[in-house]
Amino acid sequence: MEANKPVQTSAGQTSGPDEVARKAGAEAKEANRLDEVRLVVLGWRWPGKSLTGNTILGREEFHLERAAEFCVTRQTEVQGRQVTVVDTPGWFSSQDTPPSYKQELVRGASLCPPGPHAFLLVIPVGMFTEVDRARIEEHVSLFGEDVWRHTIVVFTWADVLKKISIERYIRREGKDLQWLLEKCKRRYFLINNCIFGENPQVGHLIEKVEKMVAKEGGHYNPEEAKEKKPVDENRNSSKEAEELGAQPKQNSGVGLSKAREVEVLSIIFLFAEKHSLVPAGCTSMM
């Protein structure tokens, strides 16, 4: 009972256990705060990877209608923090990824020196099989085993869950998804890519990244990754990336709307055979 007694503060006021816990949480959050946050986005070619990057940025920067072949880096500010987002080439669901794509994928970790604070592994809800697990392991392992200490699973297209919680979905999805979450120390985040513009969920995601960085003792170091075949530095990647990766559009509202249609059609195609589910239309765009 003694532990539940109010605490006398220096100002002579009393604070109950809930208030003490709230203040402790706020102090811990402030202690974890980073002035700069560096993120690398990973995932399949279509189901929400680049769209998630755009949601974090709060604007359309990563090209959605065409699959990117090169890494693209963009920056924004989130609650006073400088946030760098690197969008990487997505891998295919049912065919081999070209070696050049894998090399470019690995290069993404070096585009936000001295290294990313987090890898955001984007996975659409409703799509996870043994094959999906193998594809993720194949591509994420390119960064070395240490990458898992800095990875957060980001679930997209939660519309298909309807009234099912993300926790229940994870429990029922089976051993392959459980394996992935265990590799990431059960760090995951559910993002709604139908909300565009100022978005409180982005701040929550950044705070989750900061908490992970504090626990793991820093950012991912590309120099500690397994040795891979070097990328051809003579290639004019920056120019090609502008053409193929991401281009801001003059009429971004219209472009984003069309891009969402492409994303939805892709999700329907991927999910229909397994779940016969269709994501609800995105009606909230800011």
C-alpha positions in Angstrom: 0.0 0.0 0.0 2.9 2.3 0.7 3.8 2.3 -3.0 0.4 3.7 -3.9 0.7 6.8 -1.7 0.9 10.2 -3.3 4.5 11.5 -3.8 5.4 14.9 -2.4 7.0 17.1 -5.0 9.5 19.9 -4.5 6.8 22.5 -5.1 4.7 21.1 -2.2 2.2 19.4 -4.6 1.3 15.7 -4.5 1.4 13.4 -7.5 -0.3 10.0 -7.7 1.3 6.9 -9.2 -0.2 7.6 -12.6 1.2 11.1 -12.7 4.6 9.9 -11.6 4.6 7.2 -14.3 3.5 9.8 -16.9 6.4 12.1 -15.9 8.9 9.3 -15.9 7.7 8.3 -19.4 8.0 11.9 -20.7 11.5 12.2 -19.2 12.6 8.9 -20.8 11.1 10.0 -24.2 13.0 13.3 -24.0 16.2 11.4 -23.1 15.8 9.2 -26.2 15.1 12.1 -28.5 17.4 12.4 -31.5 18.1 15.6 -33.4 18.4 13.7 -36.6 16.6 10.4 -37.6 17.8 8.3 -40.6 15.5 5.7 -42.1 15.8 3.1 -44.9 12.6 1.7 -46.3 12.6 -2.0 -47.4 10.0 -4.2 -49.0 8.2 -5.6 -52.0 7.9 -3.6 -55.2 4.3 -2.6 -54.9 2.4 -3.1 -51.6 2.9 0.3 -49.9 6.7 0.6 -49.6 7.2 4.0 -51.4 3.8 5.1 -50.2 4.9 4.6 -46.6 8.0 6.8 -47.4 5.7 9.5 -48.7 3.5 9.2 -45.6 6.6 9.9 -43.4 7.6 12.8 -45.5 4.1 14.2 -45.5 4.2 14.8 -49.3 4.6 12.9 -52.5 8.3 12.5 -53.3 8.8 8.8 -54.1 7.4 7.8 -57.5 4.6 5.3 -57.0 3.4 4.4 -60.5 6.8 3.0 -61.7 8.9 0.6 -59.8 12.2 2.3 -58.8 15.5 0.7 -59.8 17.6 3.0 -57.7 17.7 4.3 -54.2 16.3 7.8 -53.6 16.9 10.0 -50.6 14.5 12.7 -49.3 14.4 14.7 -46.1 11.7 16.3 -44.0 11.2 17.6 -40.4 9.1 15.8 -37.9 8.5 17.5 -34.5 11.7 19.4 -34.7 13.8 16.5 -35.9 15.6 16.3 -39.3 14.4 13.0 -40.8 16.1 11.4 -43.8 14.2 8.7 -45.7 15.9 6.4 -48.2 13.5 4.5 -50.5 15.2 1.4 -51.9 14.4 -0.9 -54.9 11.7 -3.3 -54.0 12.1 -7.0 -54.5 9.7 -9.3 -56.6 7.2 -11.6 -55.0 7.6 -14.5 -57.4 10.8 -14.1 -59.3 14.5 -13.6 -58.7 15.8 -10.1 -57.9 18.5 -9.0 -60.4 21.9 -8.8 -58.8 22.1 -5.1 -59.7 19.0 -4.5 -57.7 20.5 -6.2 -54.7 23.6 -4.2 -55.0 21.6 -1.0 -55.1 19.5 -2.2 -52.2 22.6 -2.6 -50.0 23.9 0.8 -51.2 20.8 2.4 -49.5 22.4 2.0 -46.1 25.3 4.2 -47.1 23.1 7.1 -48.4 22.4 8.4 -44.9 25.8 8.6 -43.2 27.1 7.5 -40.8 24.3 4.9 -41.1 20.5 4.5 -40.7 18.9 4.5 -37.3 16.3 2.1 -38.5 15.3 -0.1 -41.4 11.5 0.0 -41.9 10.4 -3.4 -43.3 7.1 -2.7 -45.0 4.6 -5.7 -45.1 1.0 -5.5 -46.2 -1.5 -7.0 -43.8 -3.0 -10.3 -45.1 0.1 -11.3 -47.2 2.6 -13.5 -45.4 3.6 -17.1 -46.4 6.6 -19.3 -46.1 7.7 -17.9 -49.5 7.3 -14.3 -48.2 9.5 -15.2 -45.2 12.2 -16.6 -47.5 12.1 -13.5 -49.7 12.5 -11.2 -46.7 15.4 -13.3 -45.3 17.1 -13.4 -48.7 17.1 -9.6 -49.1 17.4 -8.3 -45.5 20.3 -10.6 -44.9 22.3 -8.7 -47.5 22.9 -6.1 -44.8 24.4 -8.7 -42.4 22.9 -10.3 -39.3 23.2 -7.0 -37.3 20.5 -5.5 -39.4 17.8 -7.2 -37.4 18.7 -5.2 -34.3 17.8 -2.1 -36.2 14.6 -3.3 -38.0 11.0 -2.4 -37.3 8.2 -4.2 -39.2 5.7 -1.6 -40.6 2.3 -3.1 -41.4 0.3 -1.4 -44.1 -3.2 -1.8 -45.6 -4.8 -2.4 -42.2 -8.2 -1.9 -44.0 -8.3 -5.6 -44.6 -8.3 -6.3 -40.9 -11.7 -4.7 -40.4 -12.5 -5.3 -36.7 -9.6 -7.6 -36.0 -6.7 -6.1 -34.0 -3.2 -6.2 -35.3 -2.2 -8.3 -32.3 -4.9 -10.9 -33.1 -3.8 -10.9 -36.8 -0.2 -11.6 -35.8 -1.2 -14.5 -33.5 -3.3 -16.2 -36.2 -1.0 -15.6 -39.1 1.3 -18.4 -38.1 4.9 -19.4 -37.5 6.5 -17.5 -40.5 5.3 -14.1 -39.3 6.2 -15.0 -35.8 9.7 -15.9 -36.9 10.1 -12.5 -38.5 8.8 -10.6 -35.5 11.1 -12.5 -33.2 14.1 -11.5 -35.5 13.0 -7.9 -35.0 12.5 -8.4 -31.2 8.8 -8.0 -31.8 9.1 -4.4 -32.9 6.3 -3.5 -35.2 4.1 -0.5 -36.2 0.8 -0.2 -37.9 0.6 2.7 -40.3 -2.3 4.2 -42.2 -1.1 5.4 -45.6 -4.5 7.0 -46.3 -3.7 9.9 -44.0 -1.5 12.4 -45.9 0.0 15.6 -44.6 0.4 16.4 -40.9 0.1 13.1 -39.3 0.5 12.2 -35.6 1.2 8.6 -36.3 4.5 9.6 -38.0 5.6 11.2 -34.7 4.7 8.0 -32.9 6.8 6.0 -35.4 9.8 8.3 -34.9 9.5 7.9 -31.2 9.5 4.1 -31.6 12.7 4.4 -33.7 14.3 6.5 -31.0 13.4 4.0 -28.3 14.9 1.2 -30.4 18.1 3.2 -30.9 18.4 3.9 -27.2 18.0 0.2 -26.4 20.3 -1.1 -29.1 23.0 1.5 -28.3 23.1 3.5 -31.6 22.6 3.3 -35.3 23.4 0.6 -37.9 26.9 0.7 -39.1 27.3 -0.2 -42.9 31.0 -1.0 -42.4 30.1 -3.9 -40.2 27.9 -5.5 -42.9 29.0 -8.6 -44.7 31.2 -8.0 -47.7 29.2 -7.7 -50.9 30.1 -7.1 -54.5 30.7 -3.4 -54.8 28.3 -1.2 -56.8 29.6 0.3 -60.0 30.4 3.8 -58.8 30.9 5.0 -62.4 27.2 4.7 -63.1 25.4 8.0 -63.0 23.0 6.8 -60.3 21.8 10.2 -59.1 20.5 11.2 -62.6 18.9 7.9 -63.2 17.3 7.9 -59.7 15.7 11.2 -60.5 14.2 9.8 -63.6 13.2 6.3 -62.4 13.0 6.6 -58.6 11.1 9.6 -57.4 10.0 12.9 -58.9 7.9 15.6 -57.2 4.9 16.3 -59.4 3.3 19.7 -60.2 -0.1 18.3 -59.4 0.7 16.0 -56.6 -2.9 15.6 -55.4 -4.0 14.1 -58.7 -0.8 12.1 -59.0 -1.2 10.7 -55.5 -4.8 9.7 -56.2 -3.8 7.8 -59.3 -0.9 6.2 -57.5 -3.2 5.0 -54.7 -5.4 3.4 -57.3 -2.3 1.5 -58.6 -1.5 0.4 -55.1 -5.0 -0.8 -54.4 -5.2 -2.8 -57.6 -1.9 -4.4 -56.8 -3.0 -5.3 -53.3 -6.3 -6.8 -54.6 -4.3 -8.9 -57.0 -1.9 -10.1 -54.3 -4.5 -10.8 -51.7 -7.5 -12.1 -53.6 -6.3 -15.6 -54.1 -5.4 -16.1 -50.4 -8.0 -14.1 -48.6 -10.6 -12.8 -51.0 -10.3 -9.4 -49.3 -10.4 -6.0 -50.9 -9.0 -3.0 -49.0 -11.4 -0.2 -48.4 -10.9 2.9 -50.5 -8.7 5.6 -49.2 -11.0 8.5 -48.5 -8.9 10.6 -46.1 -6.1 12.6 -47.9 -4.6 15.6 -46.3 
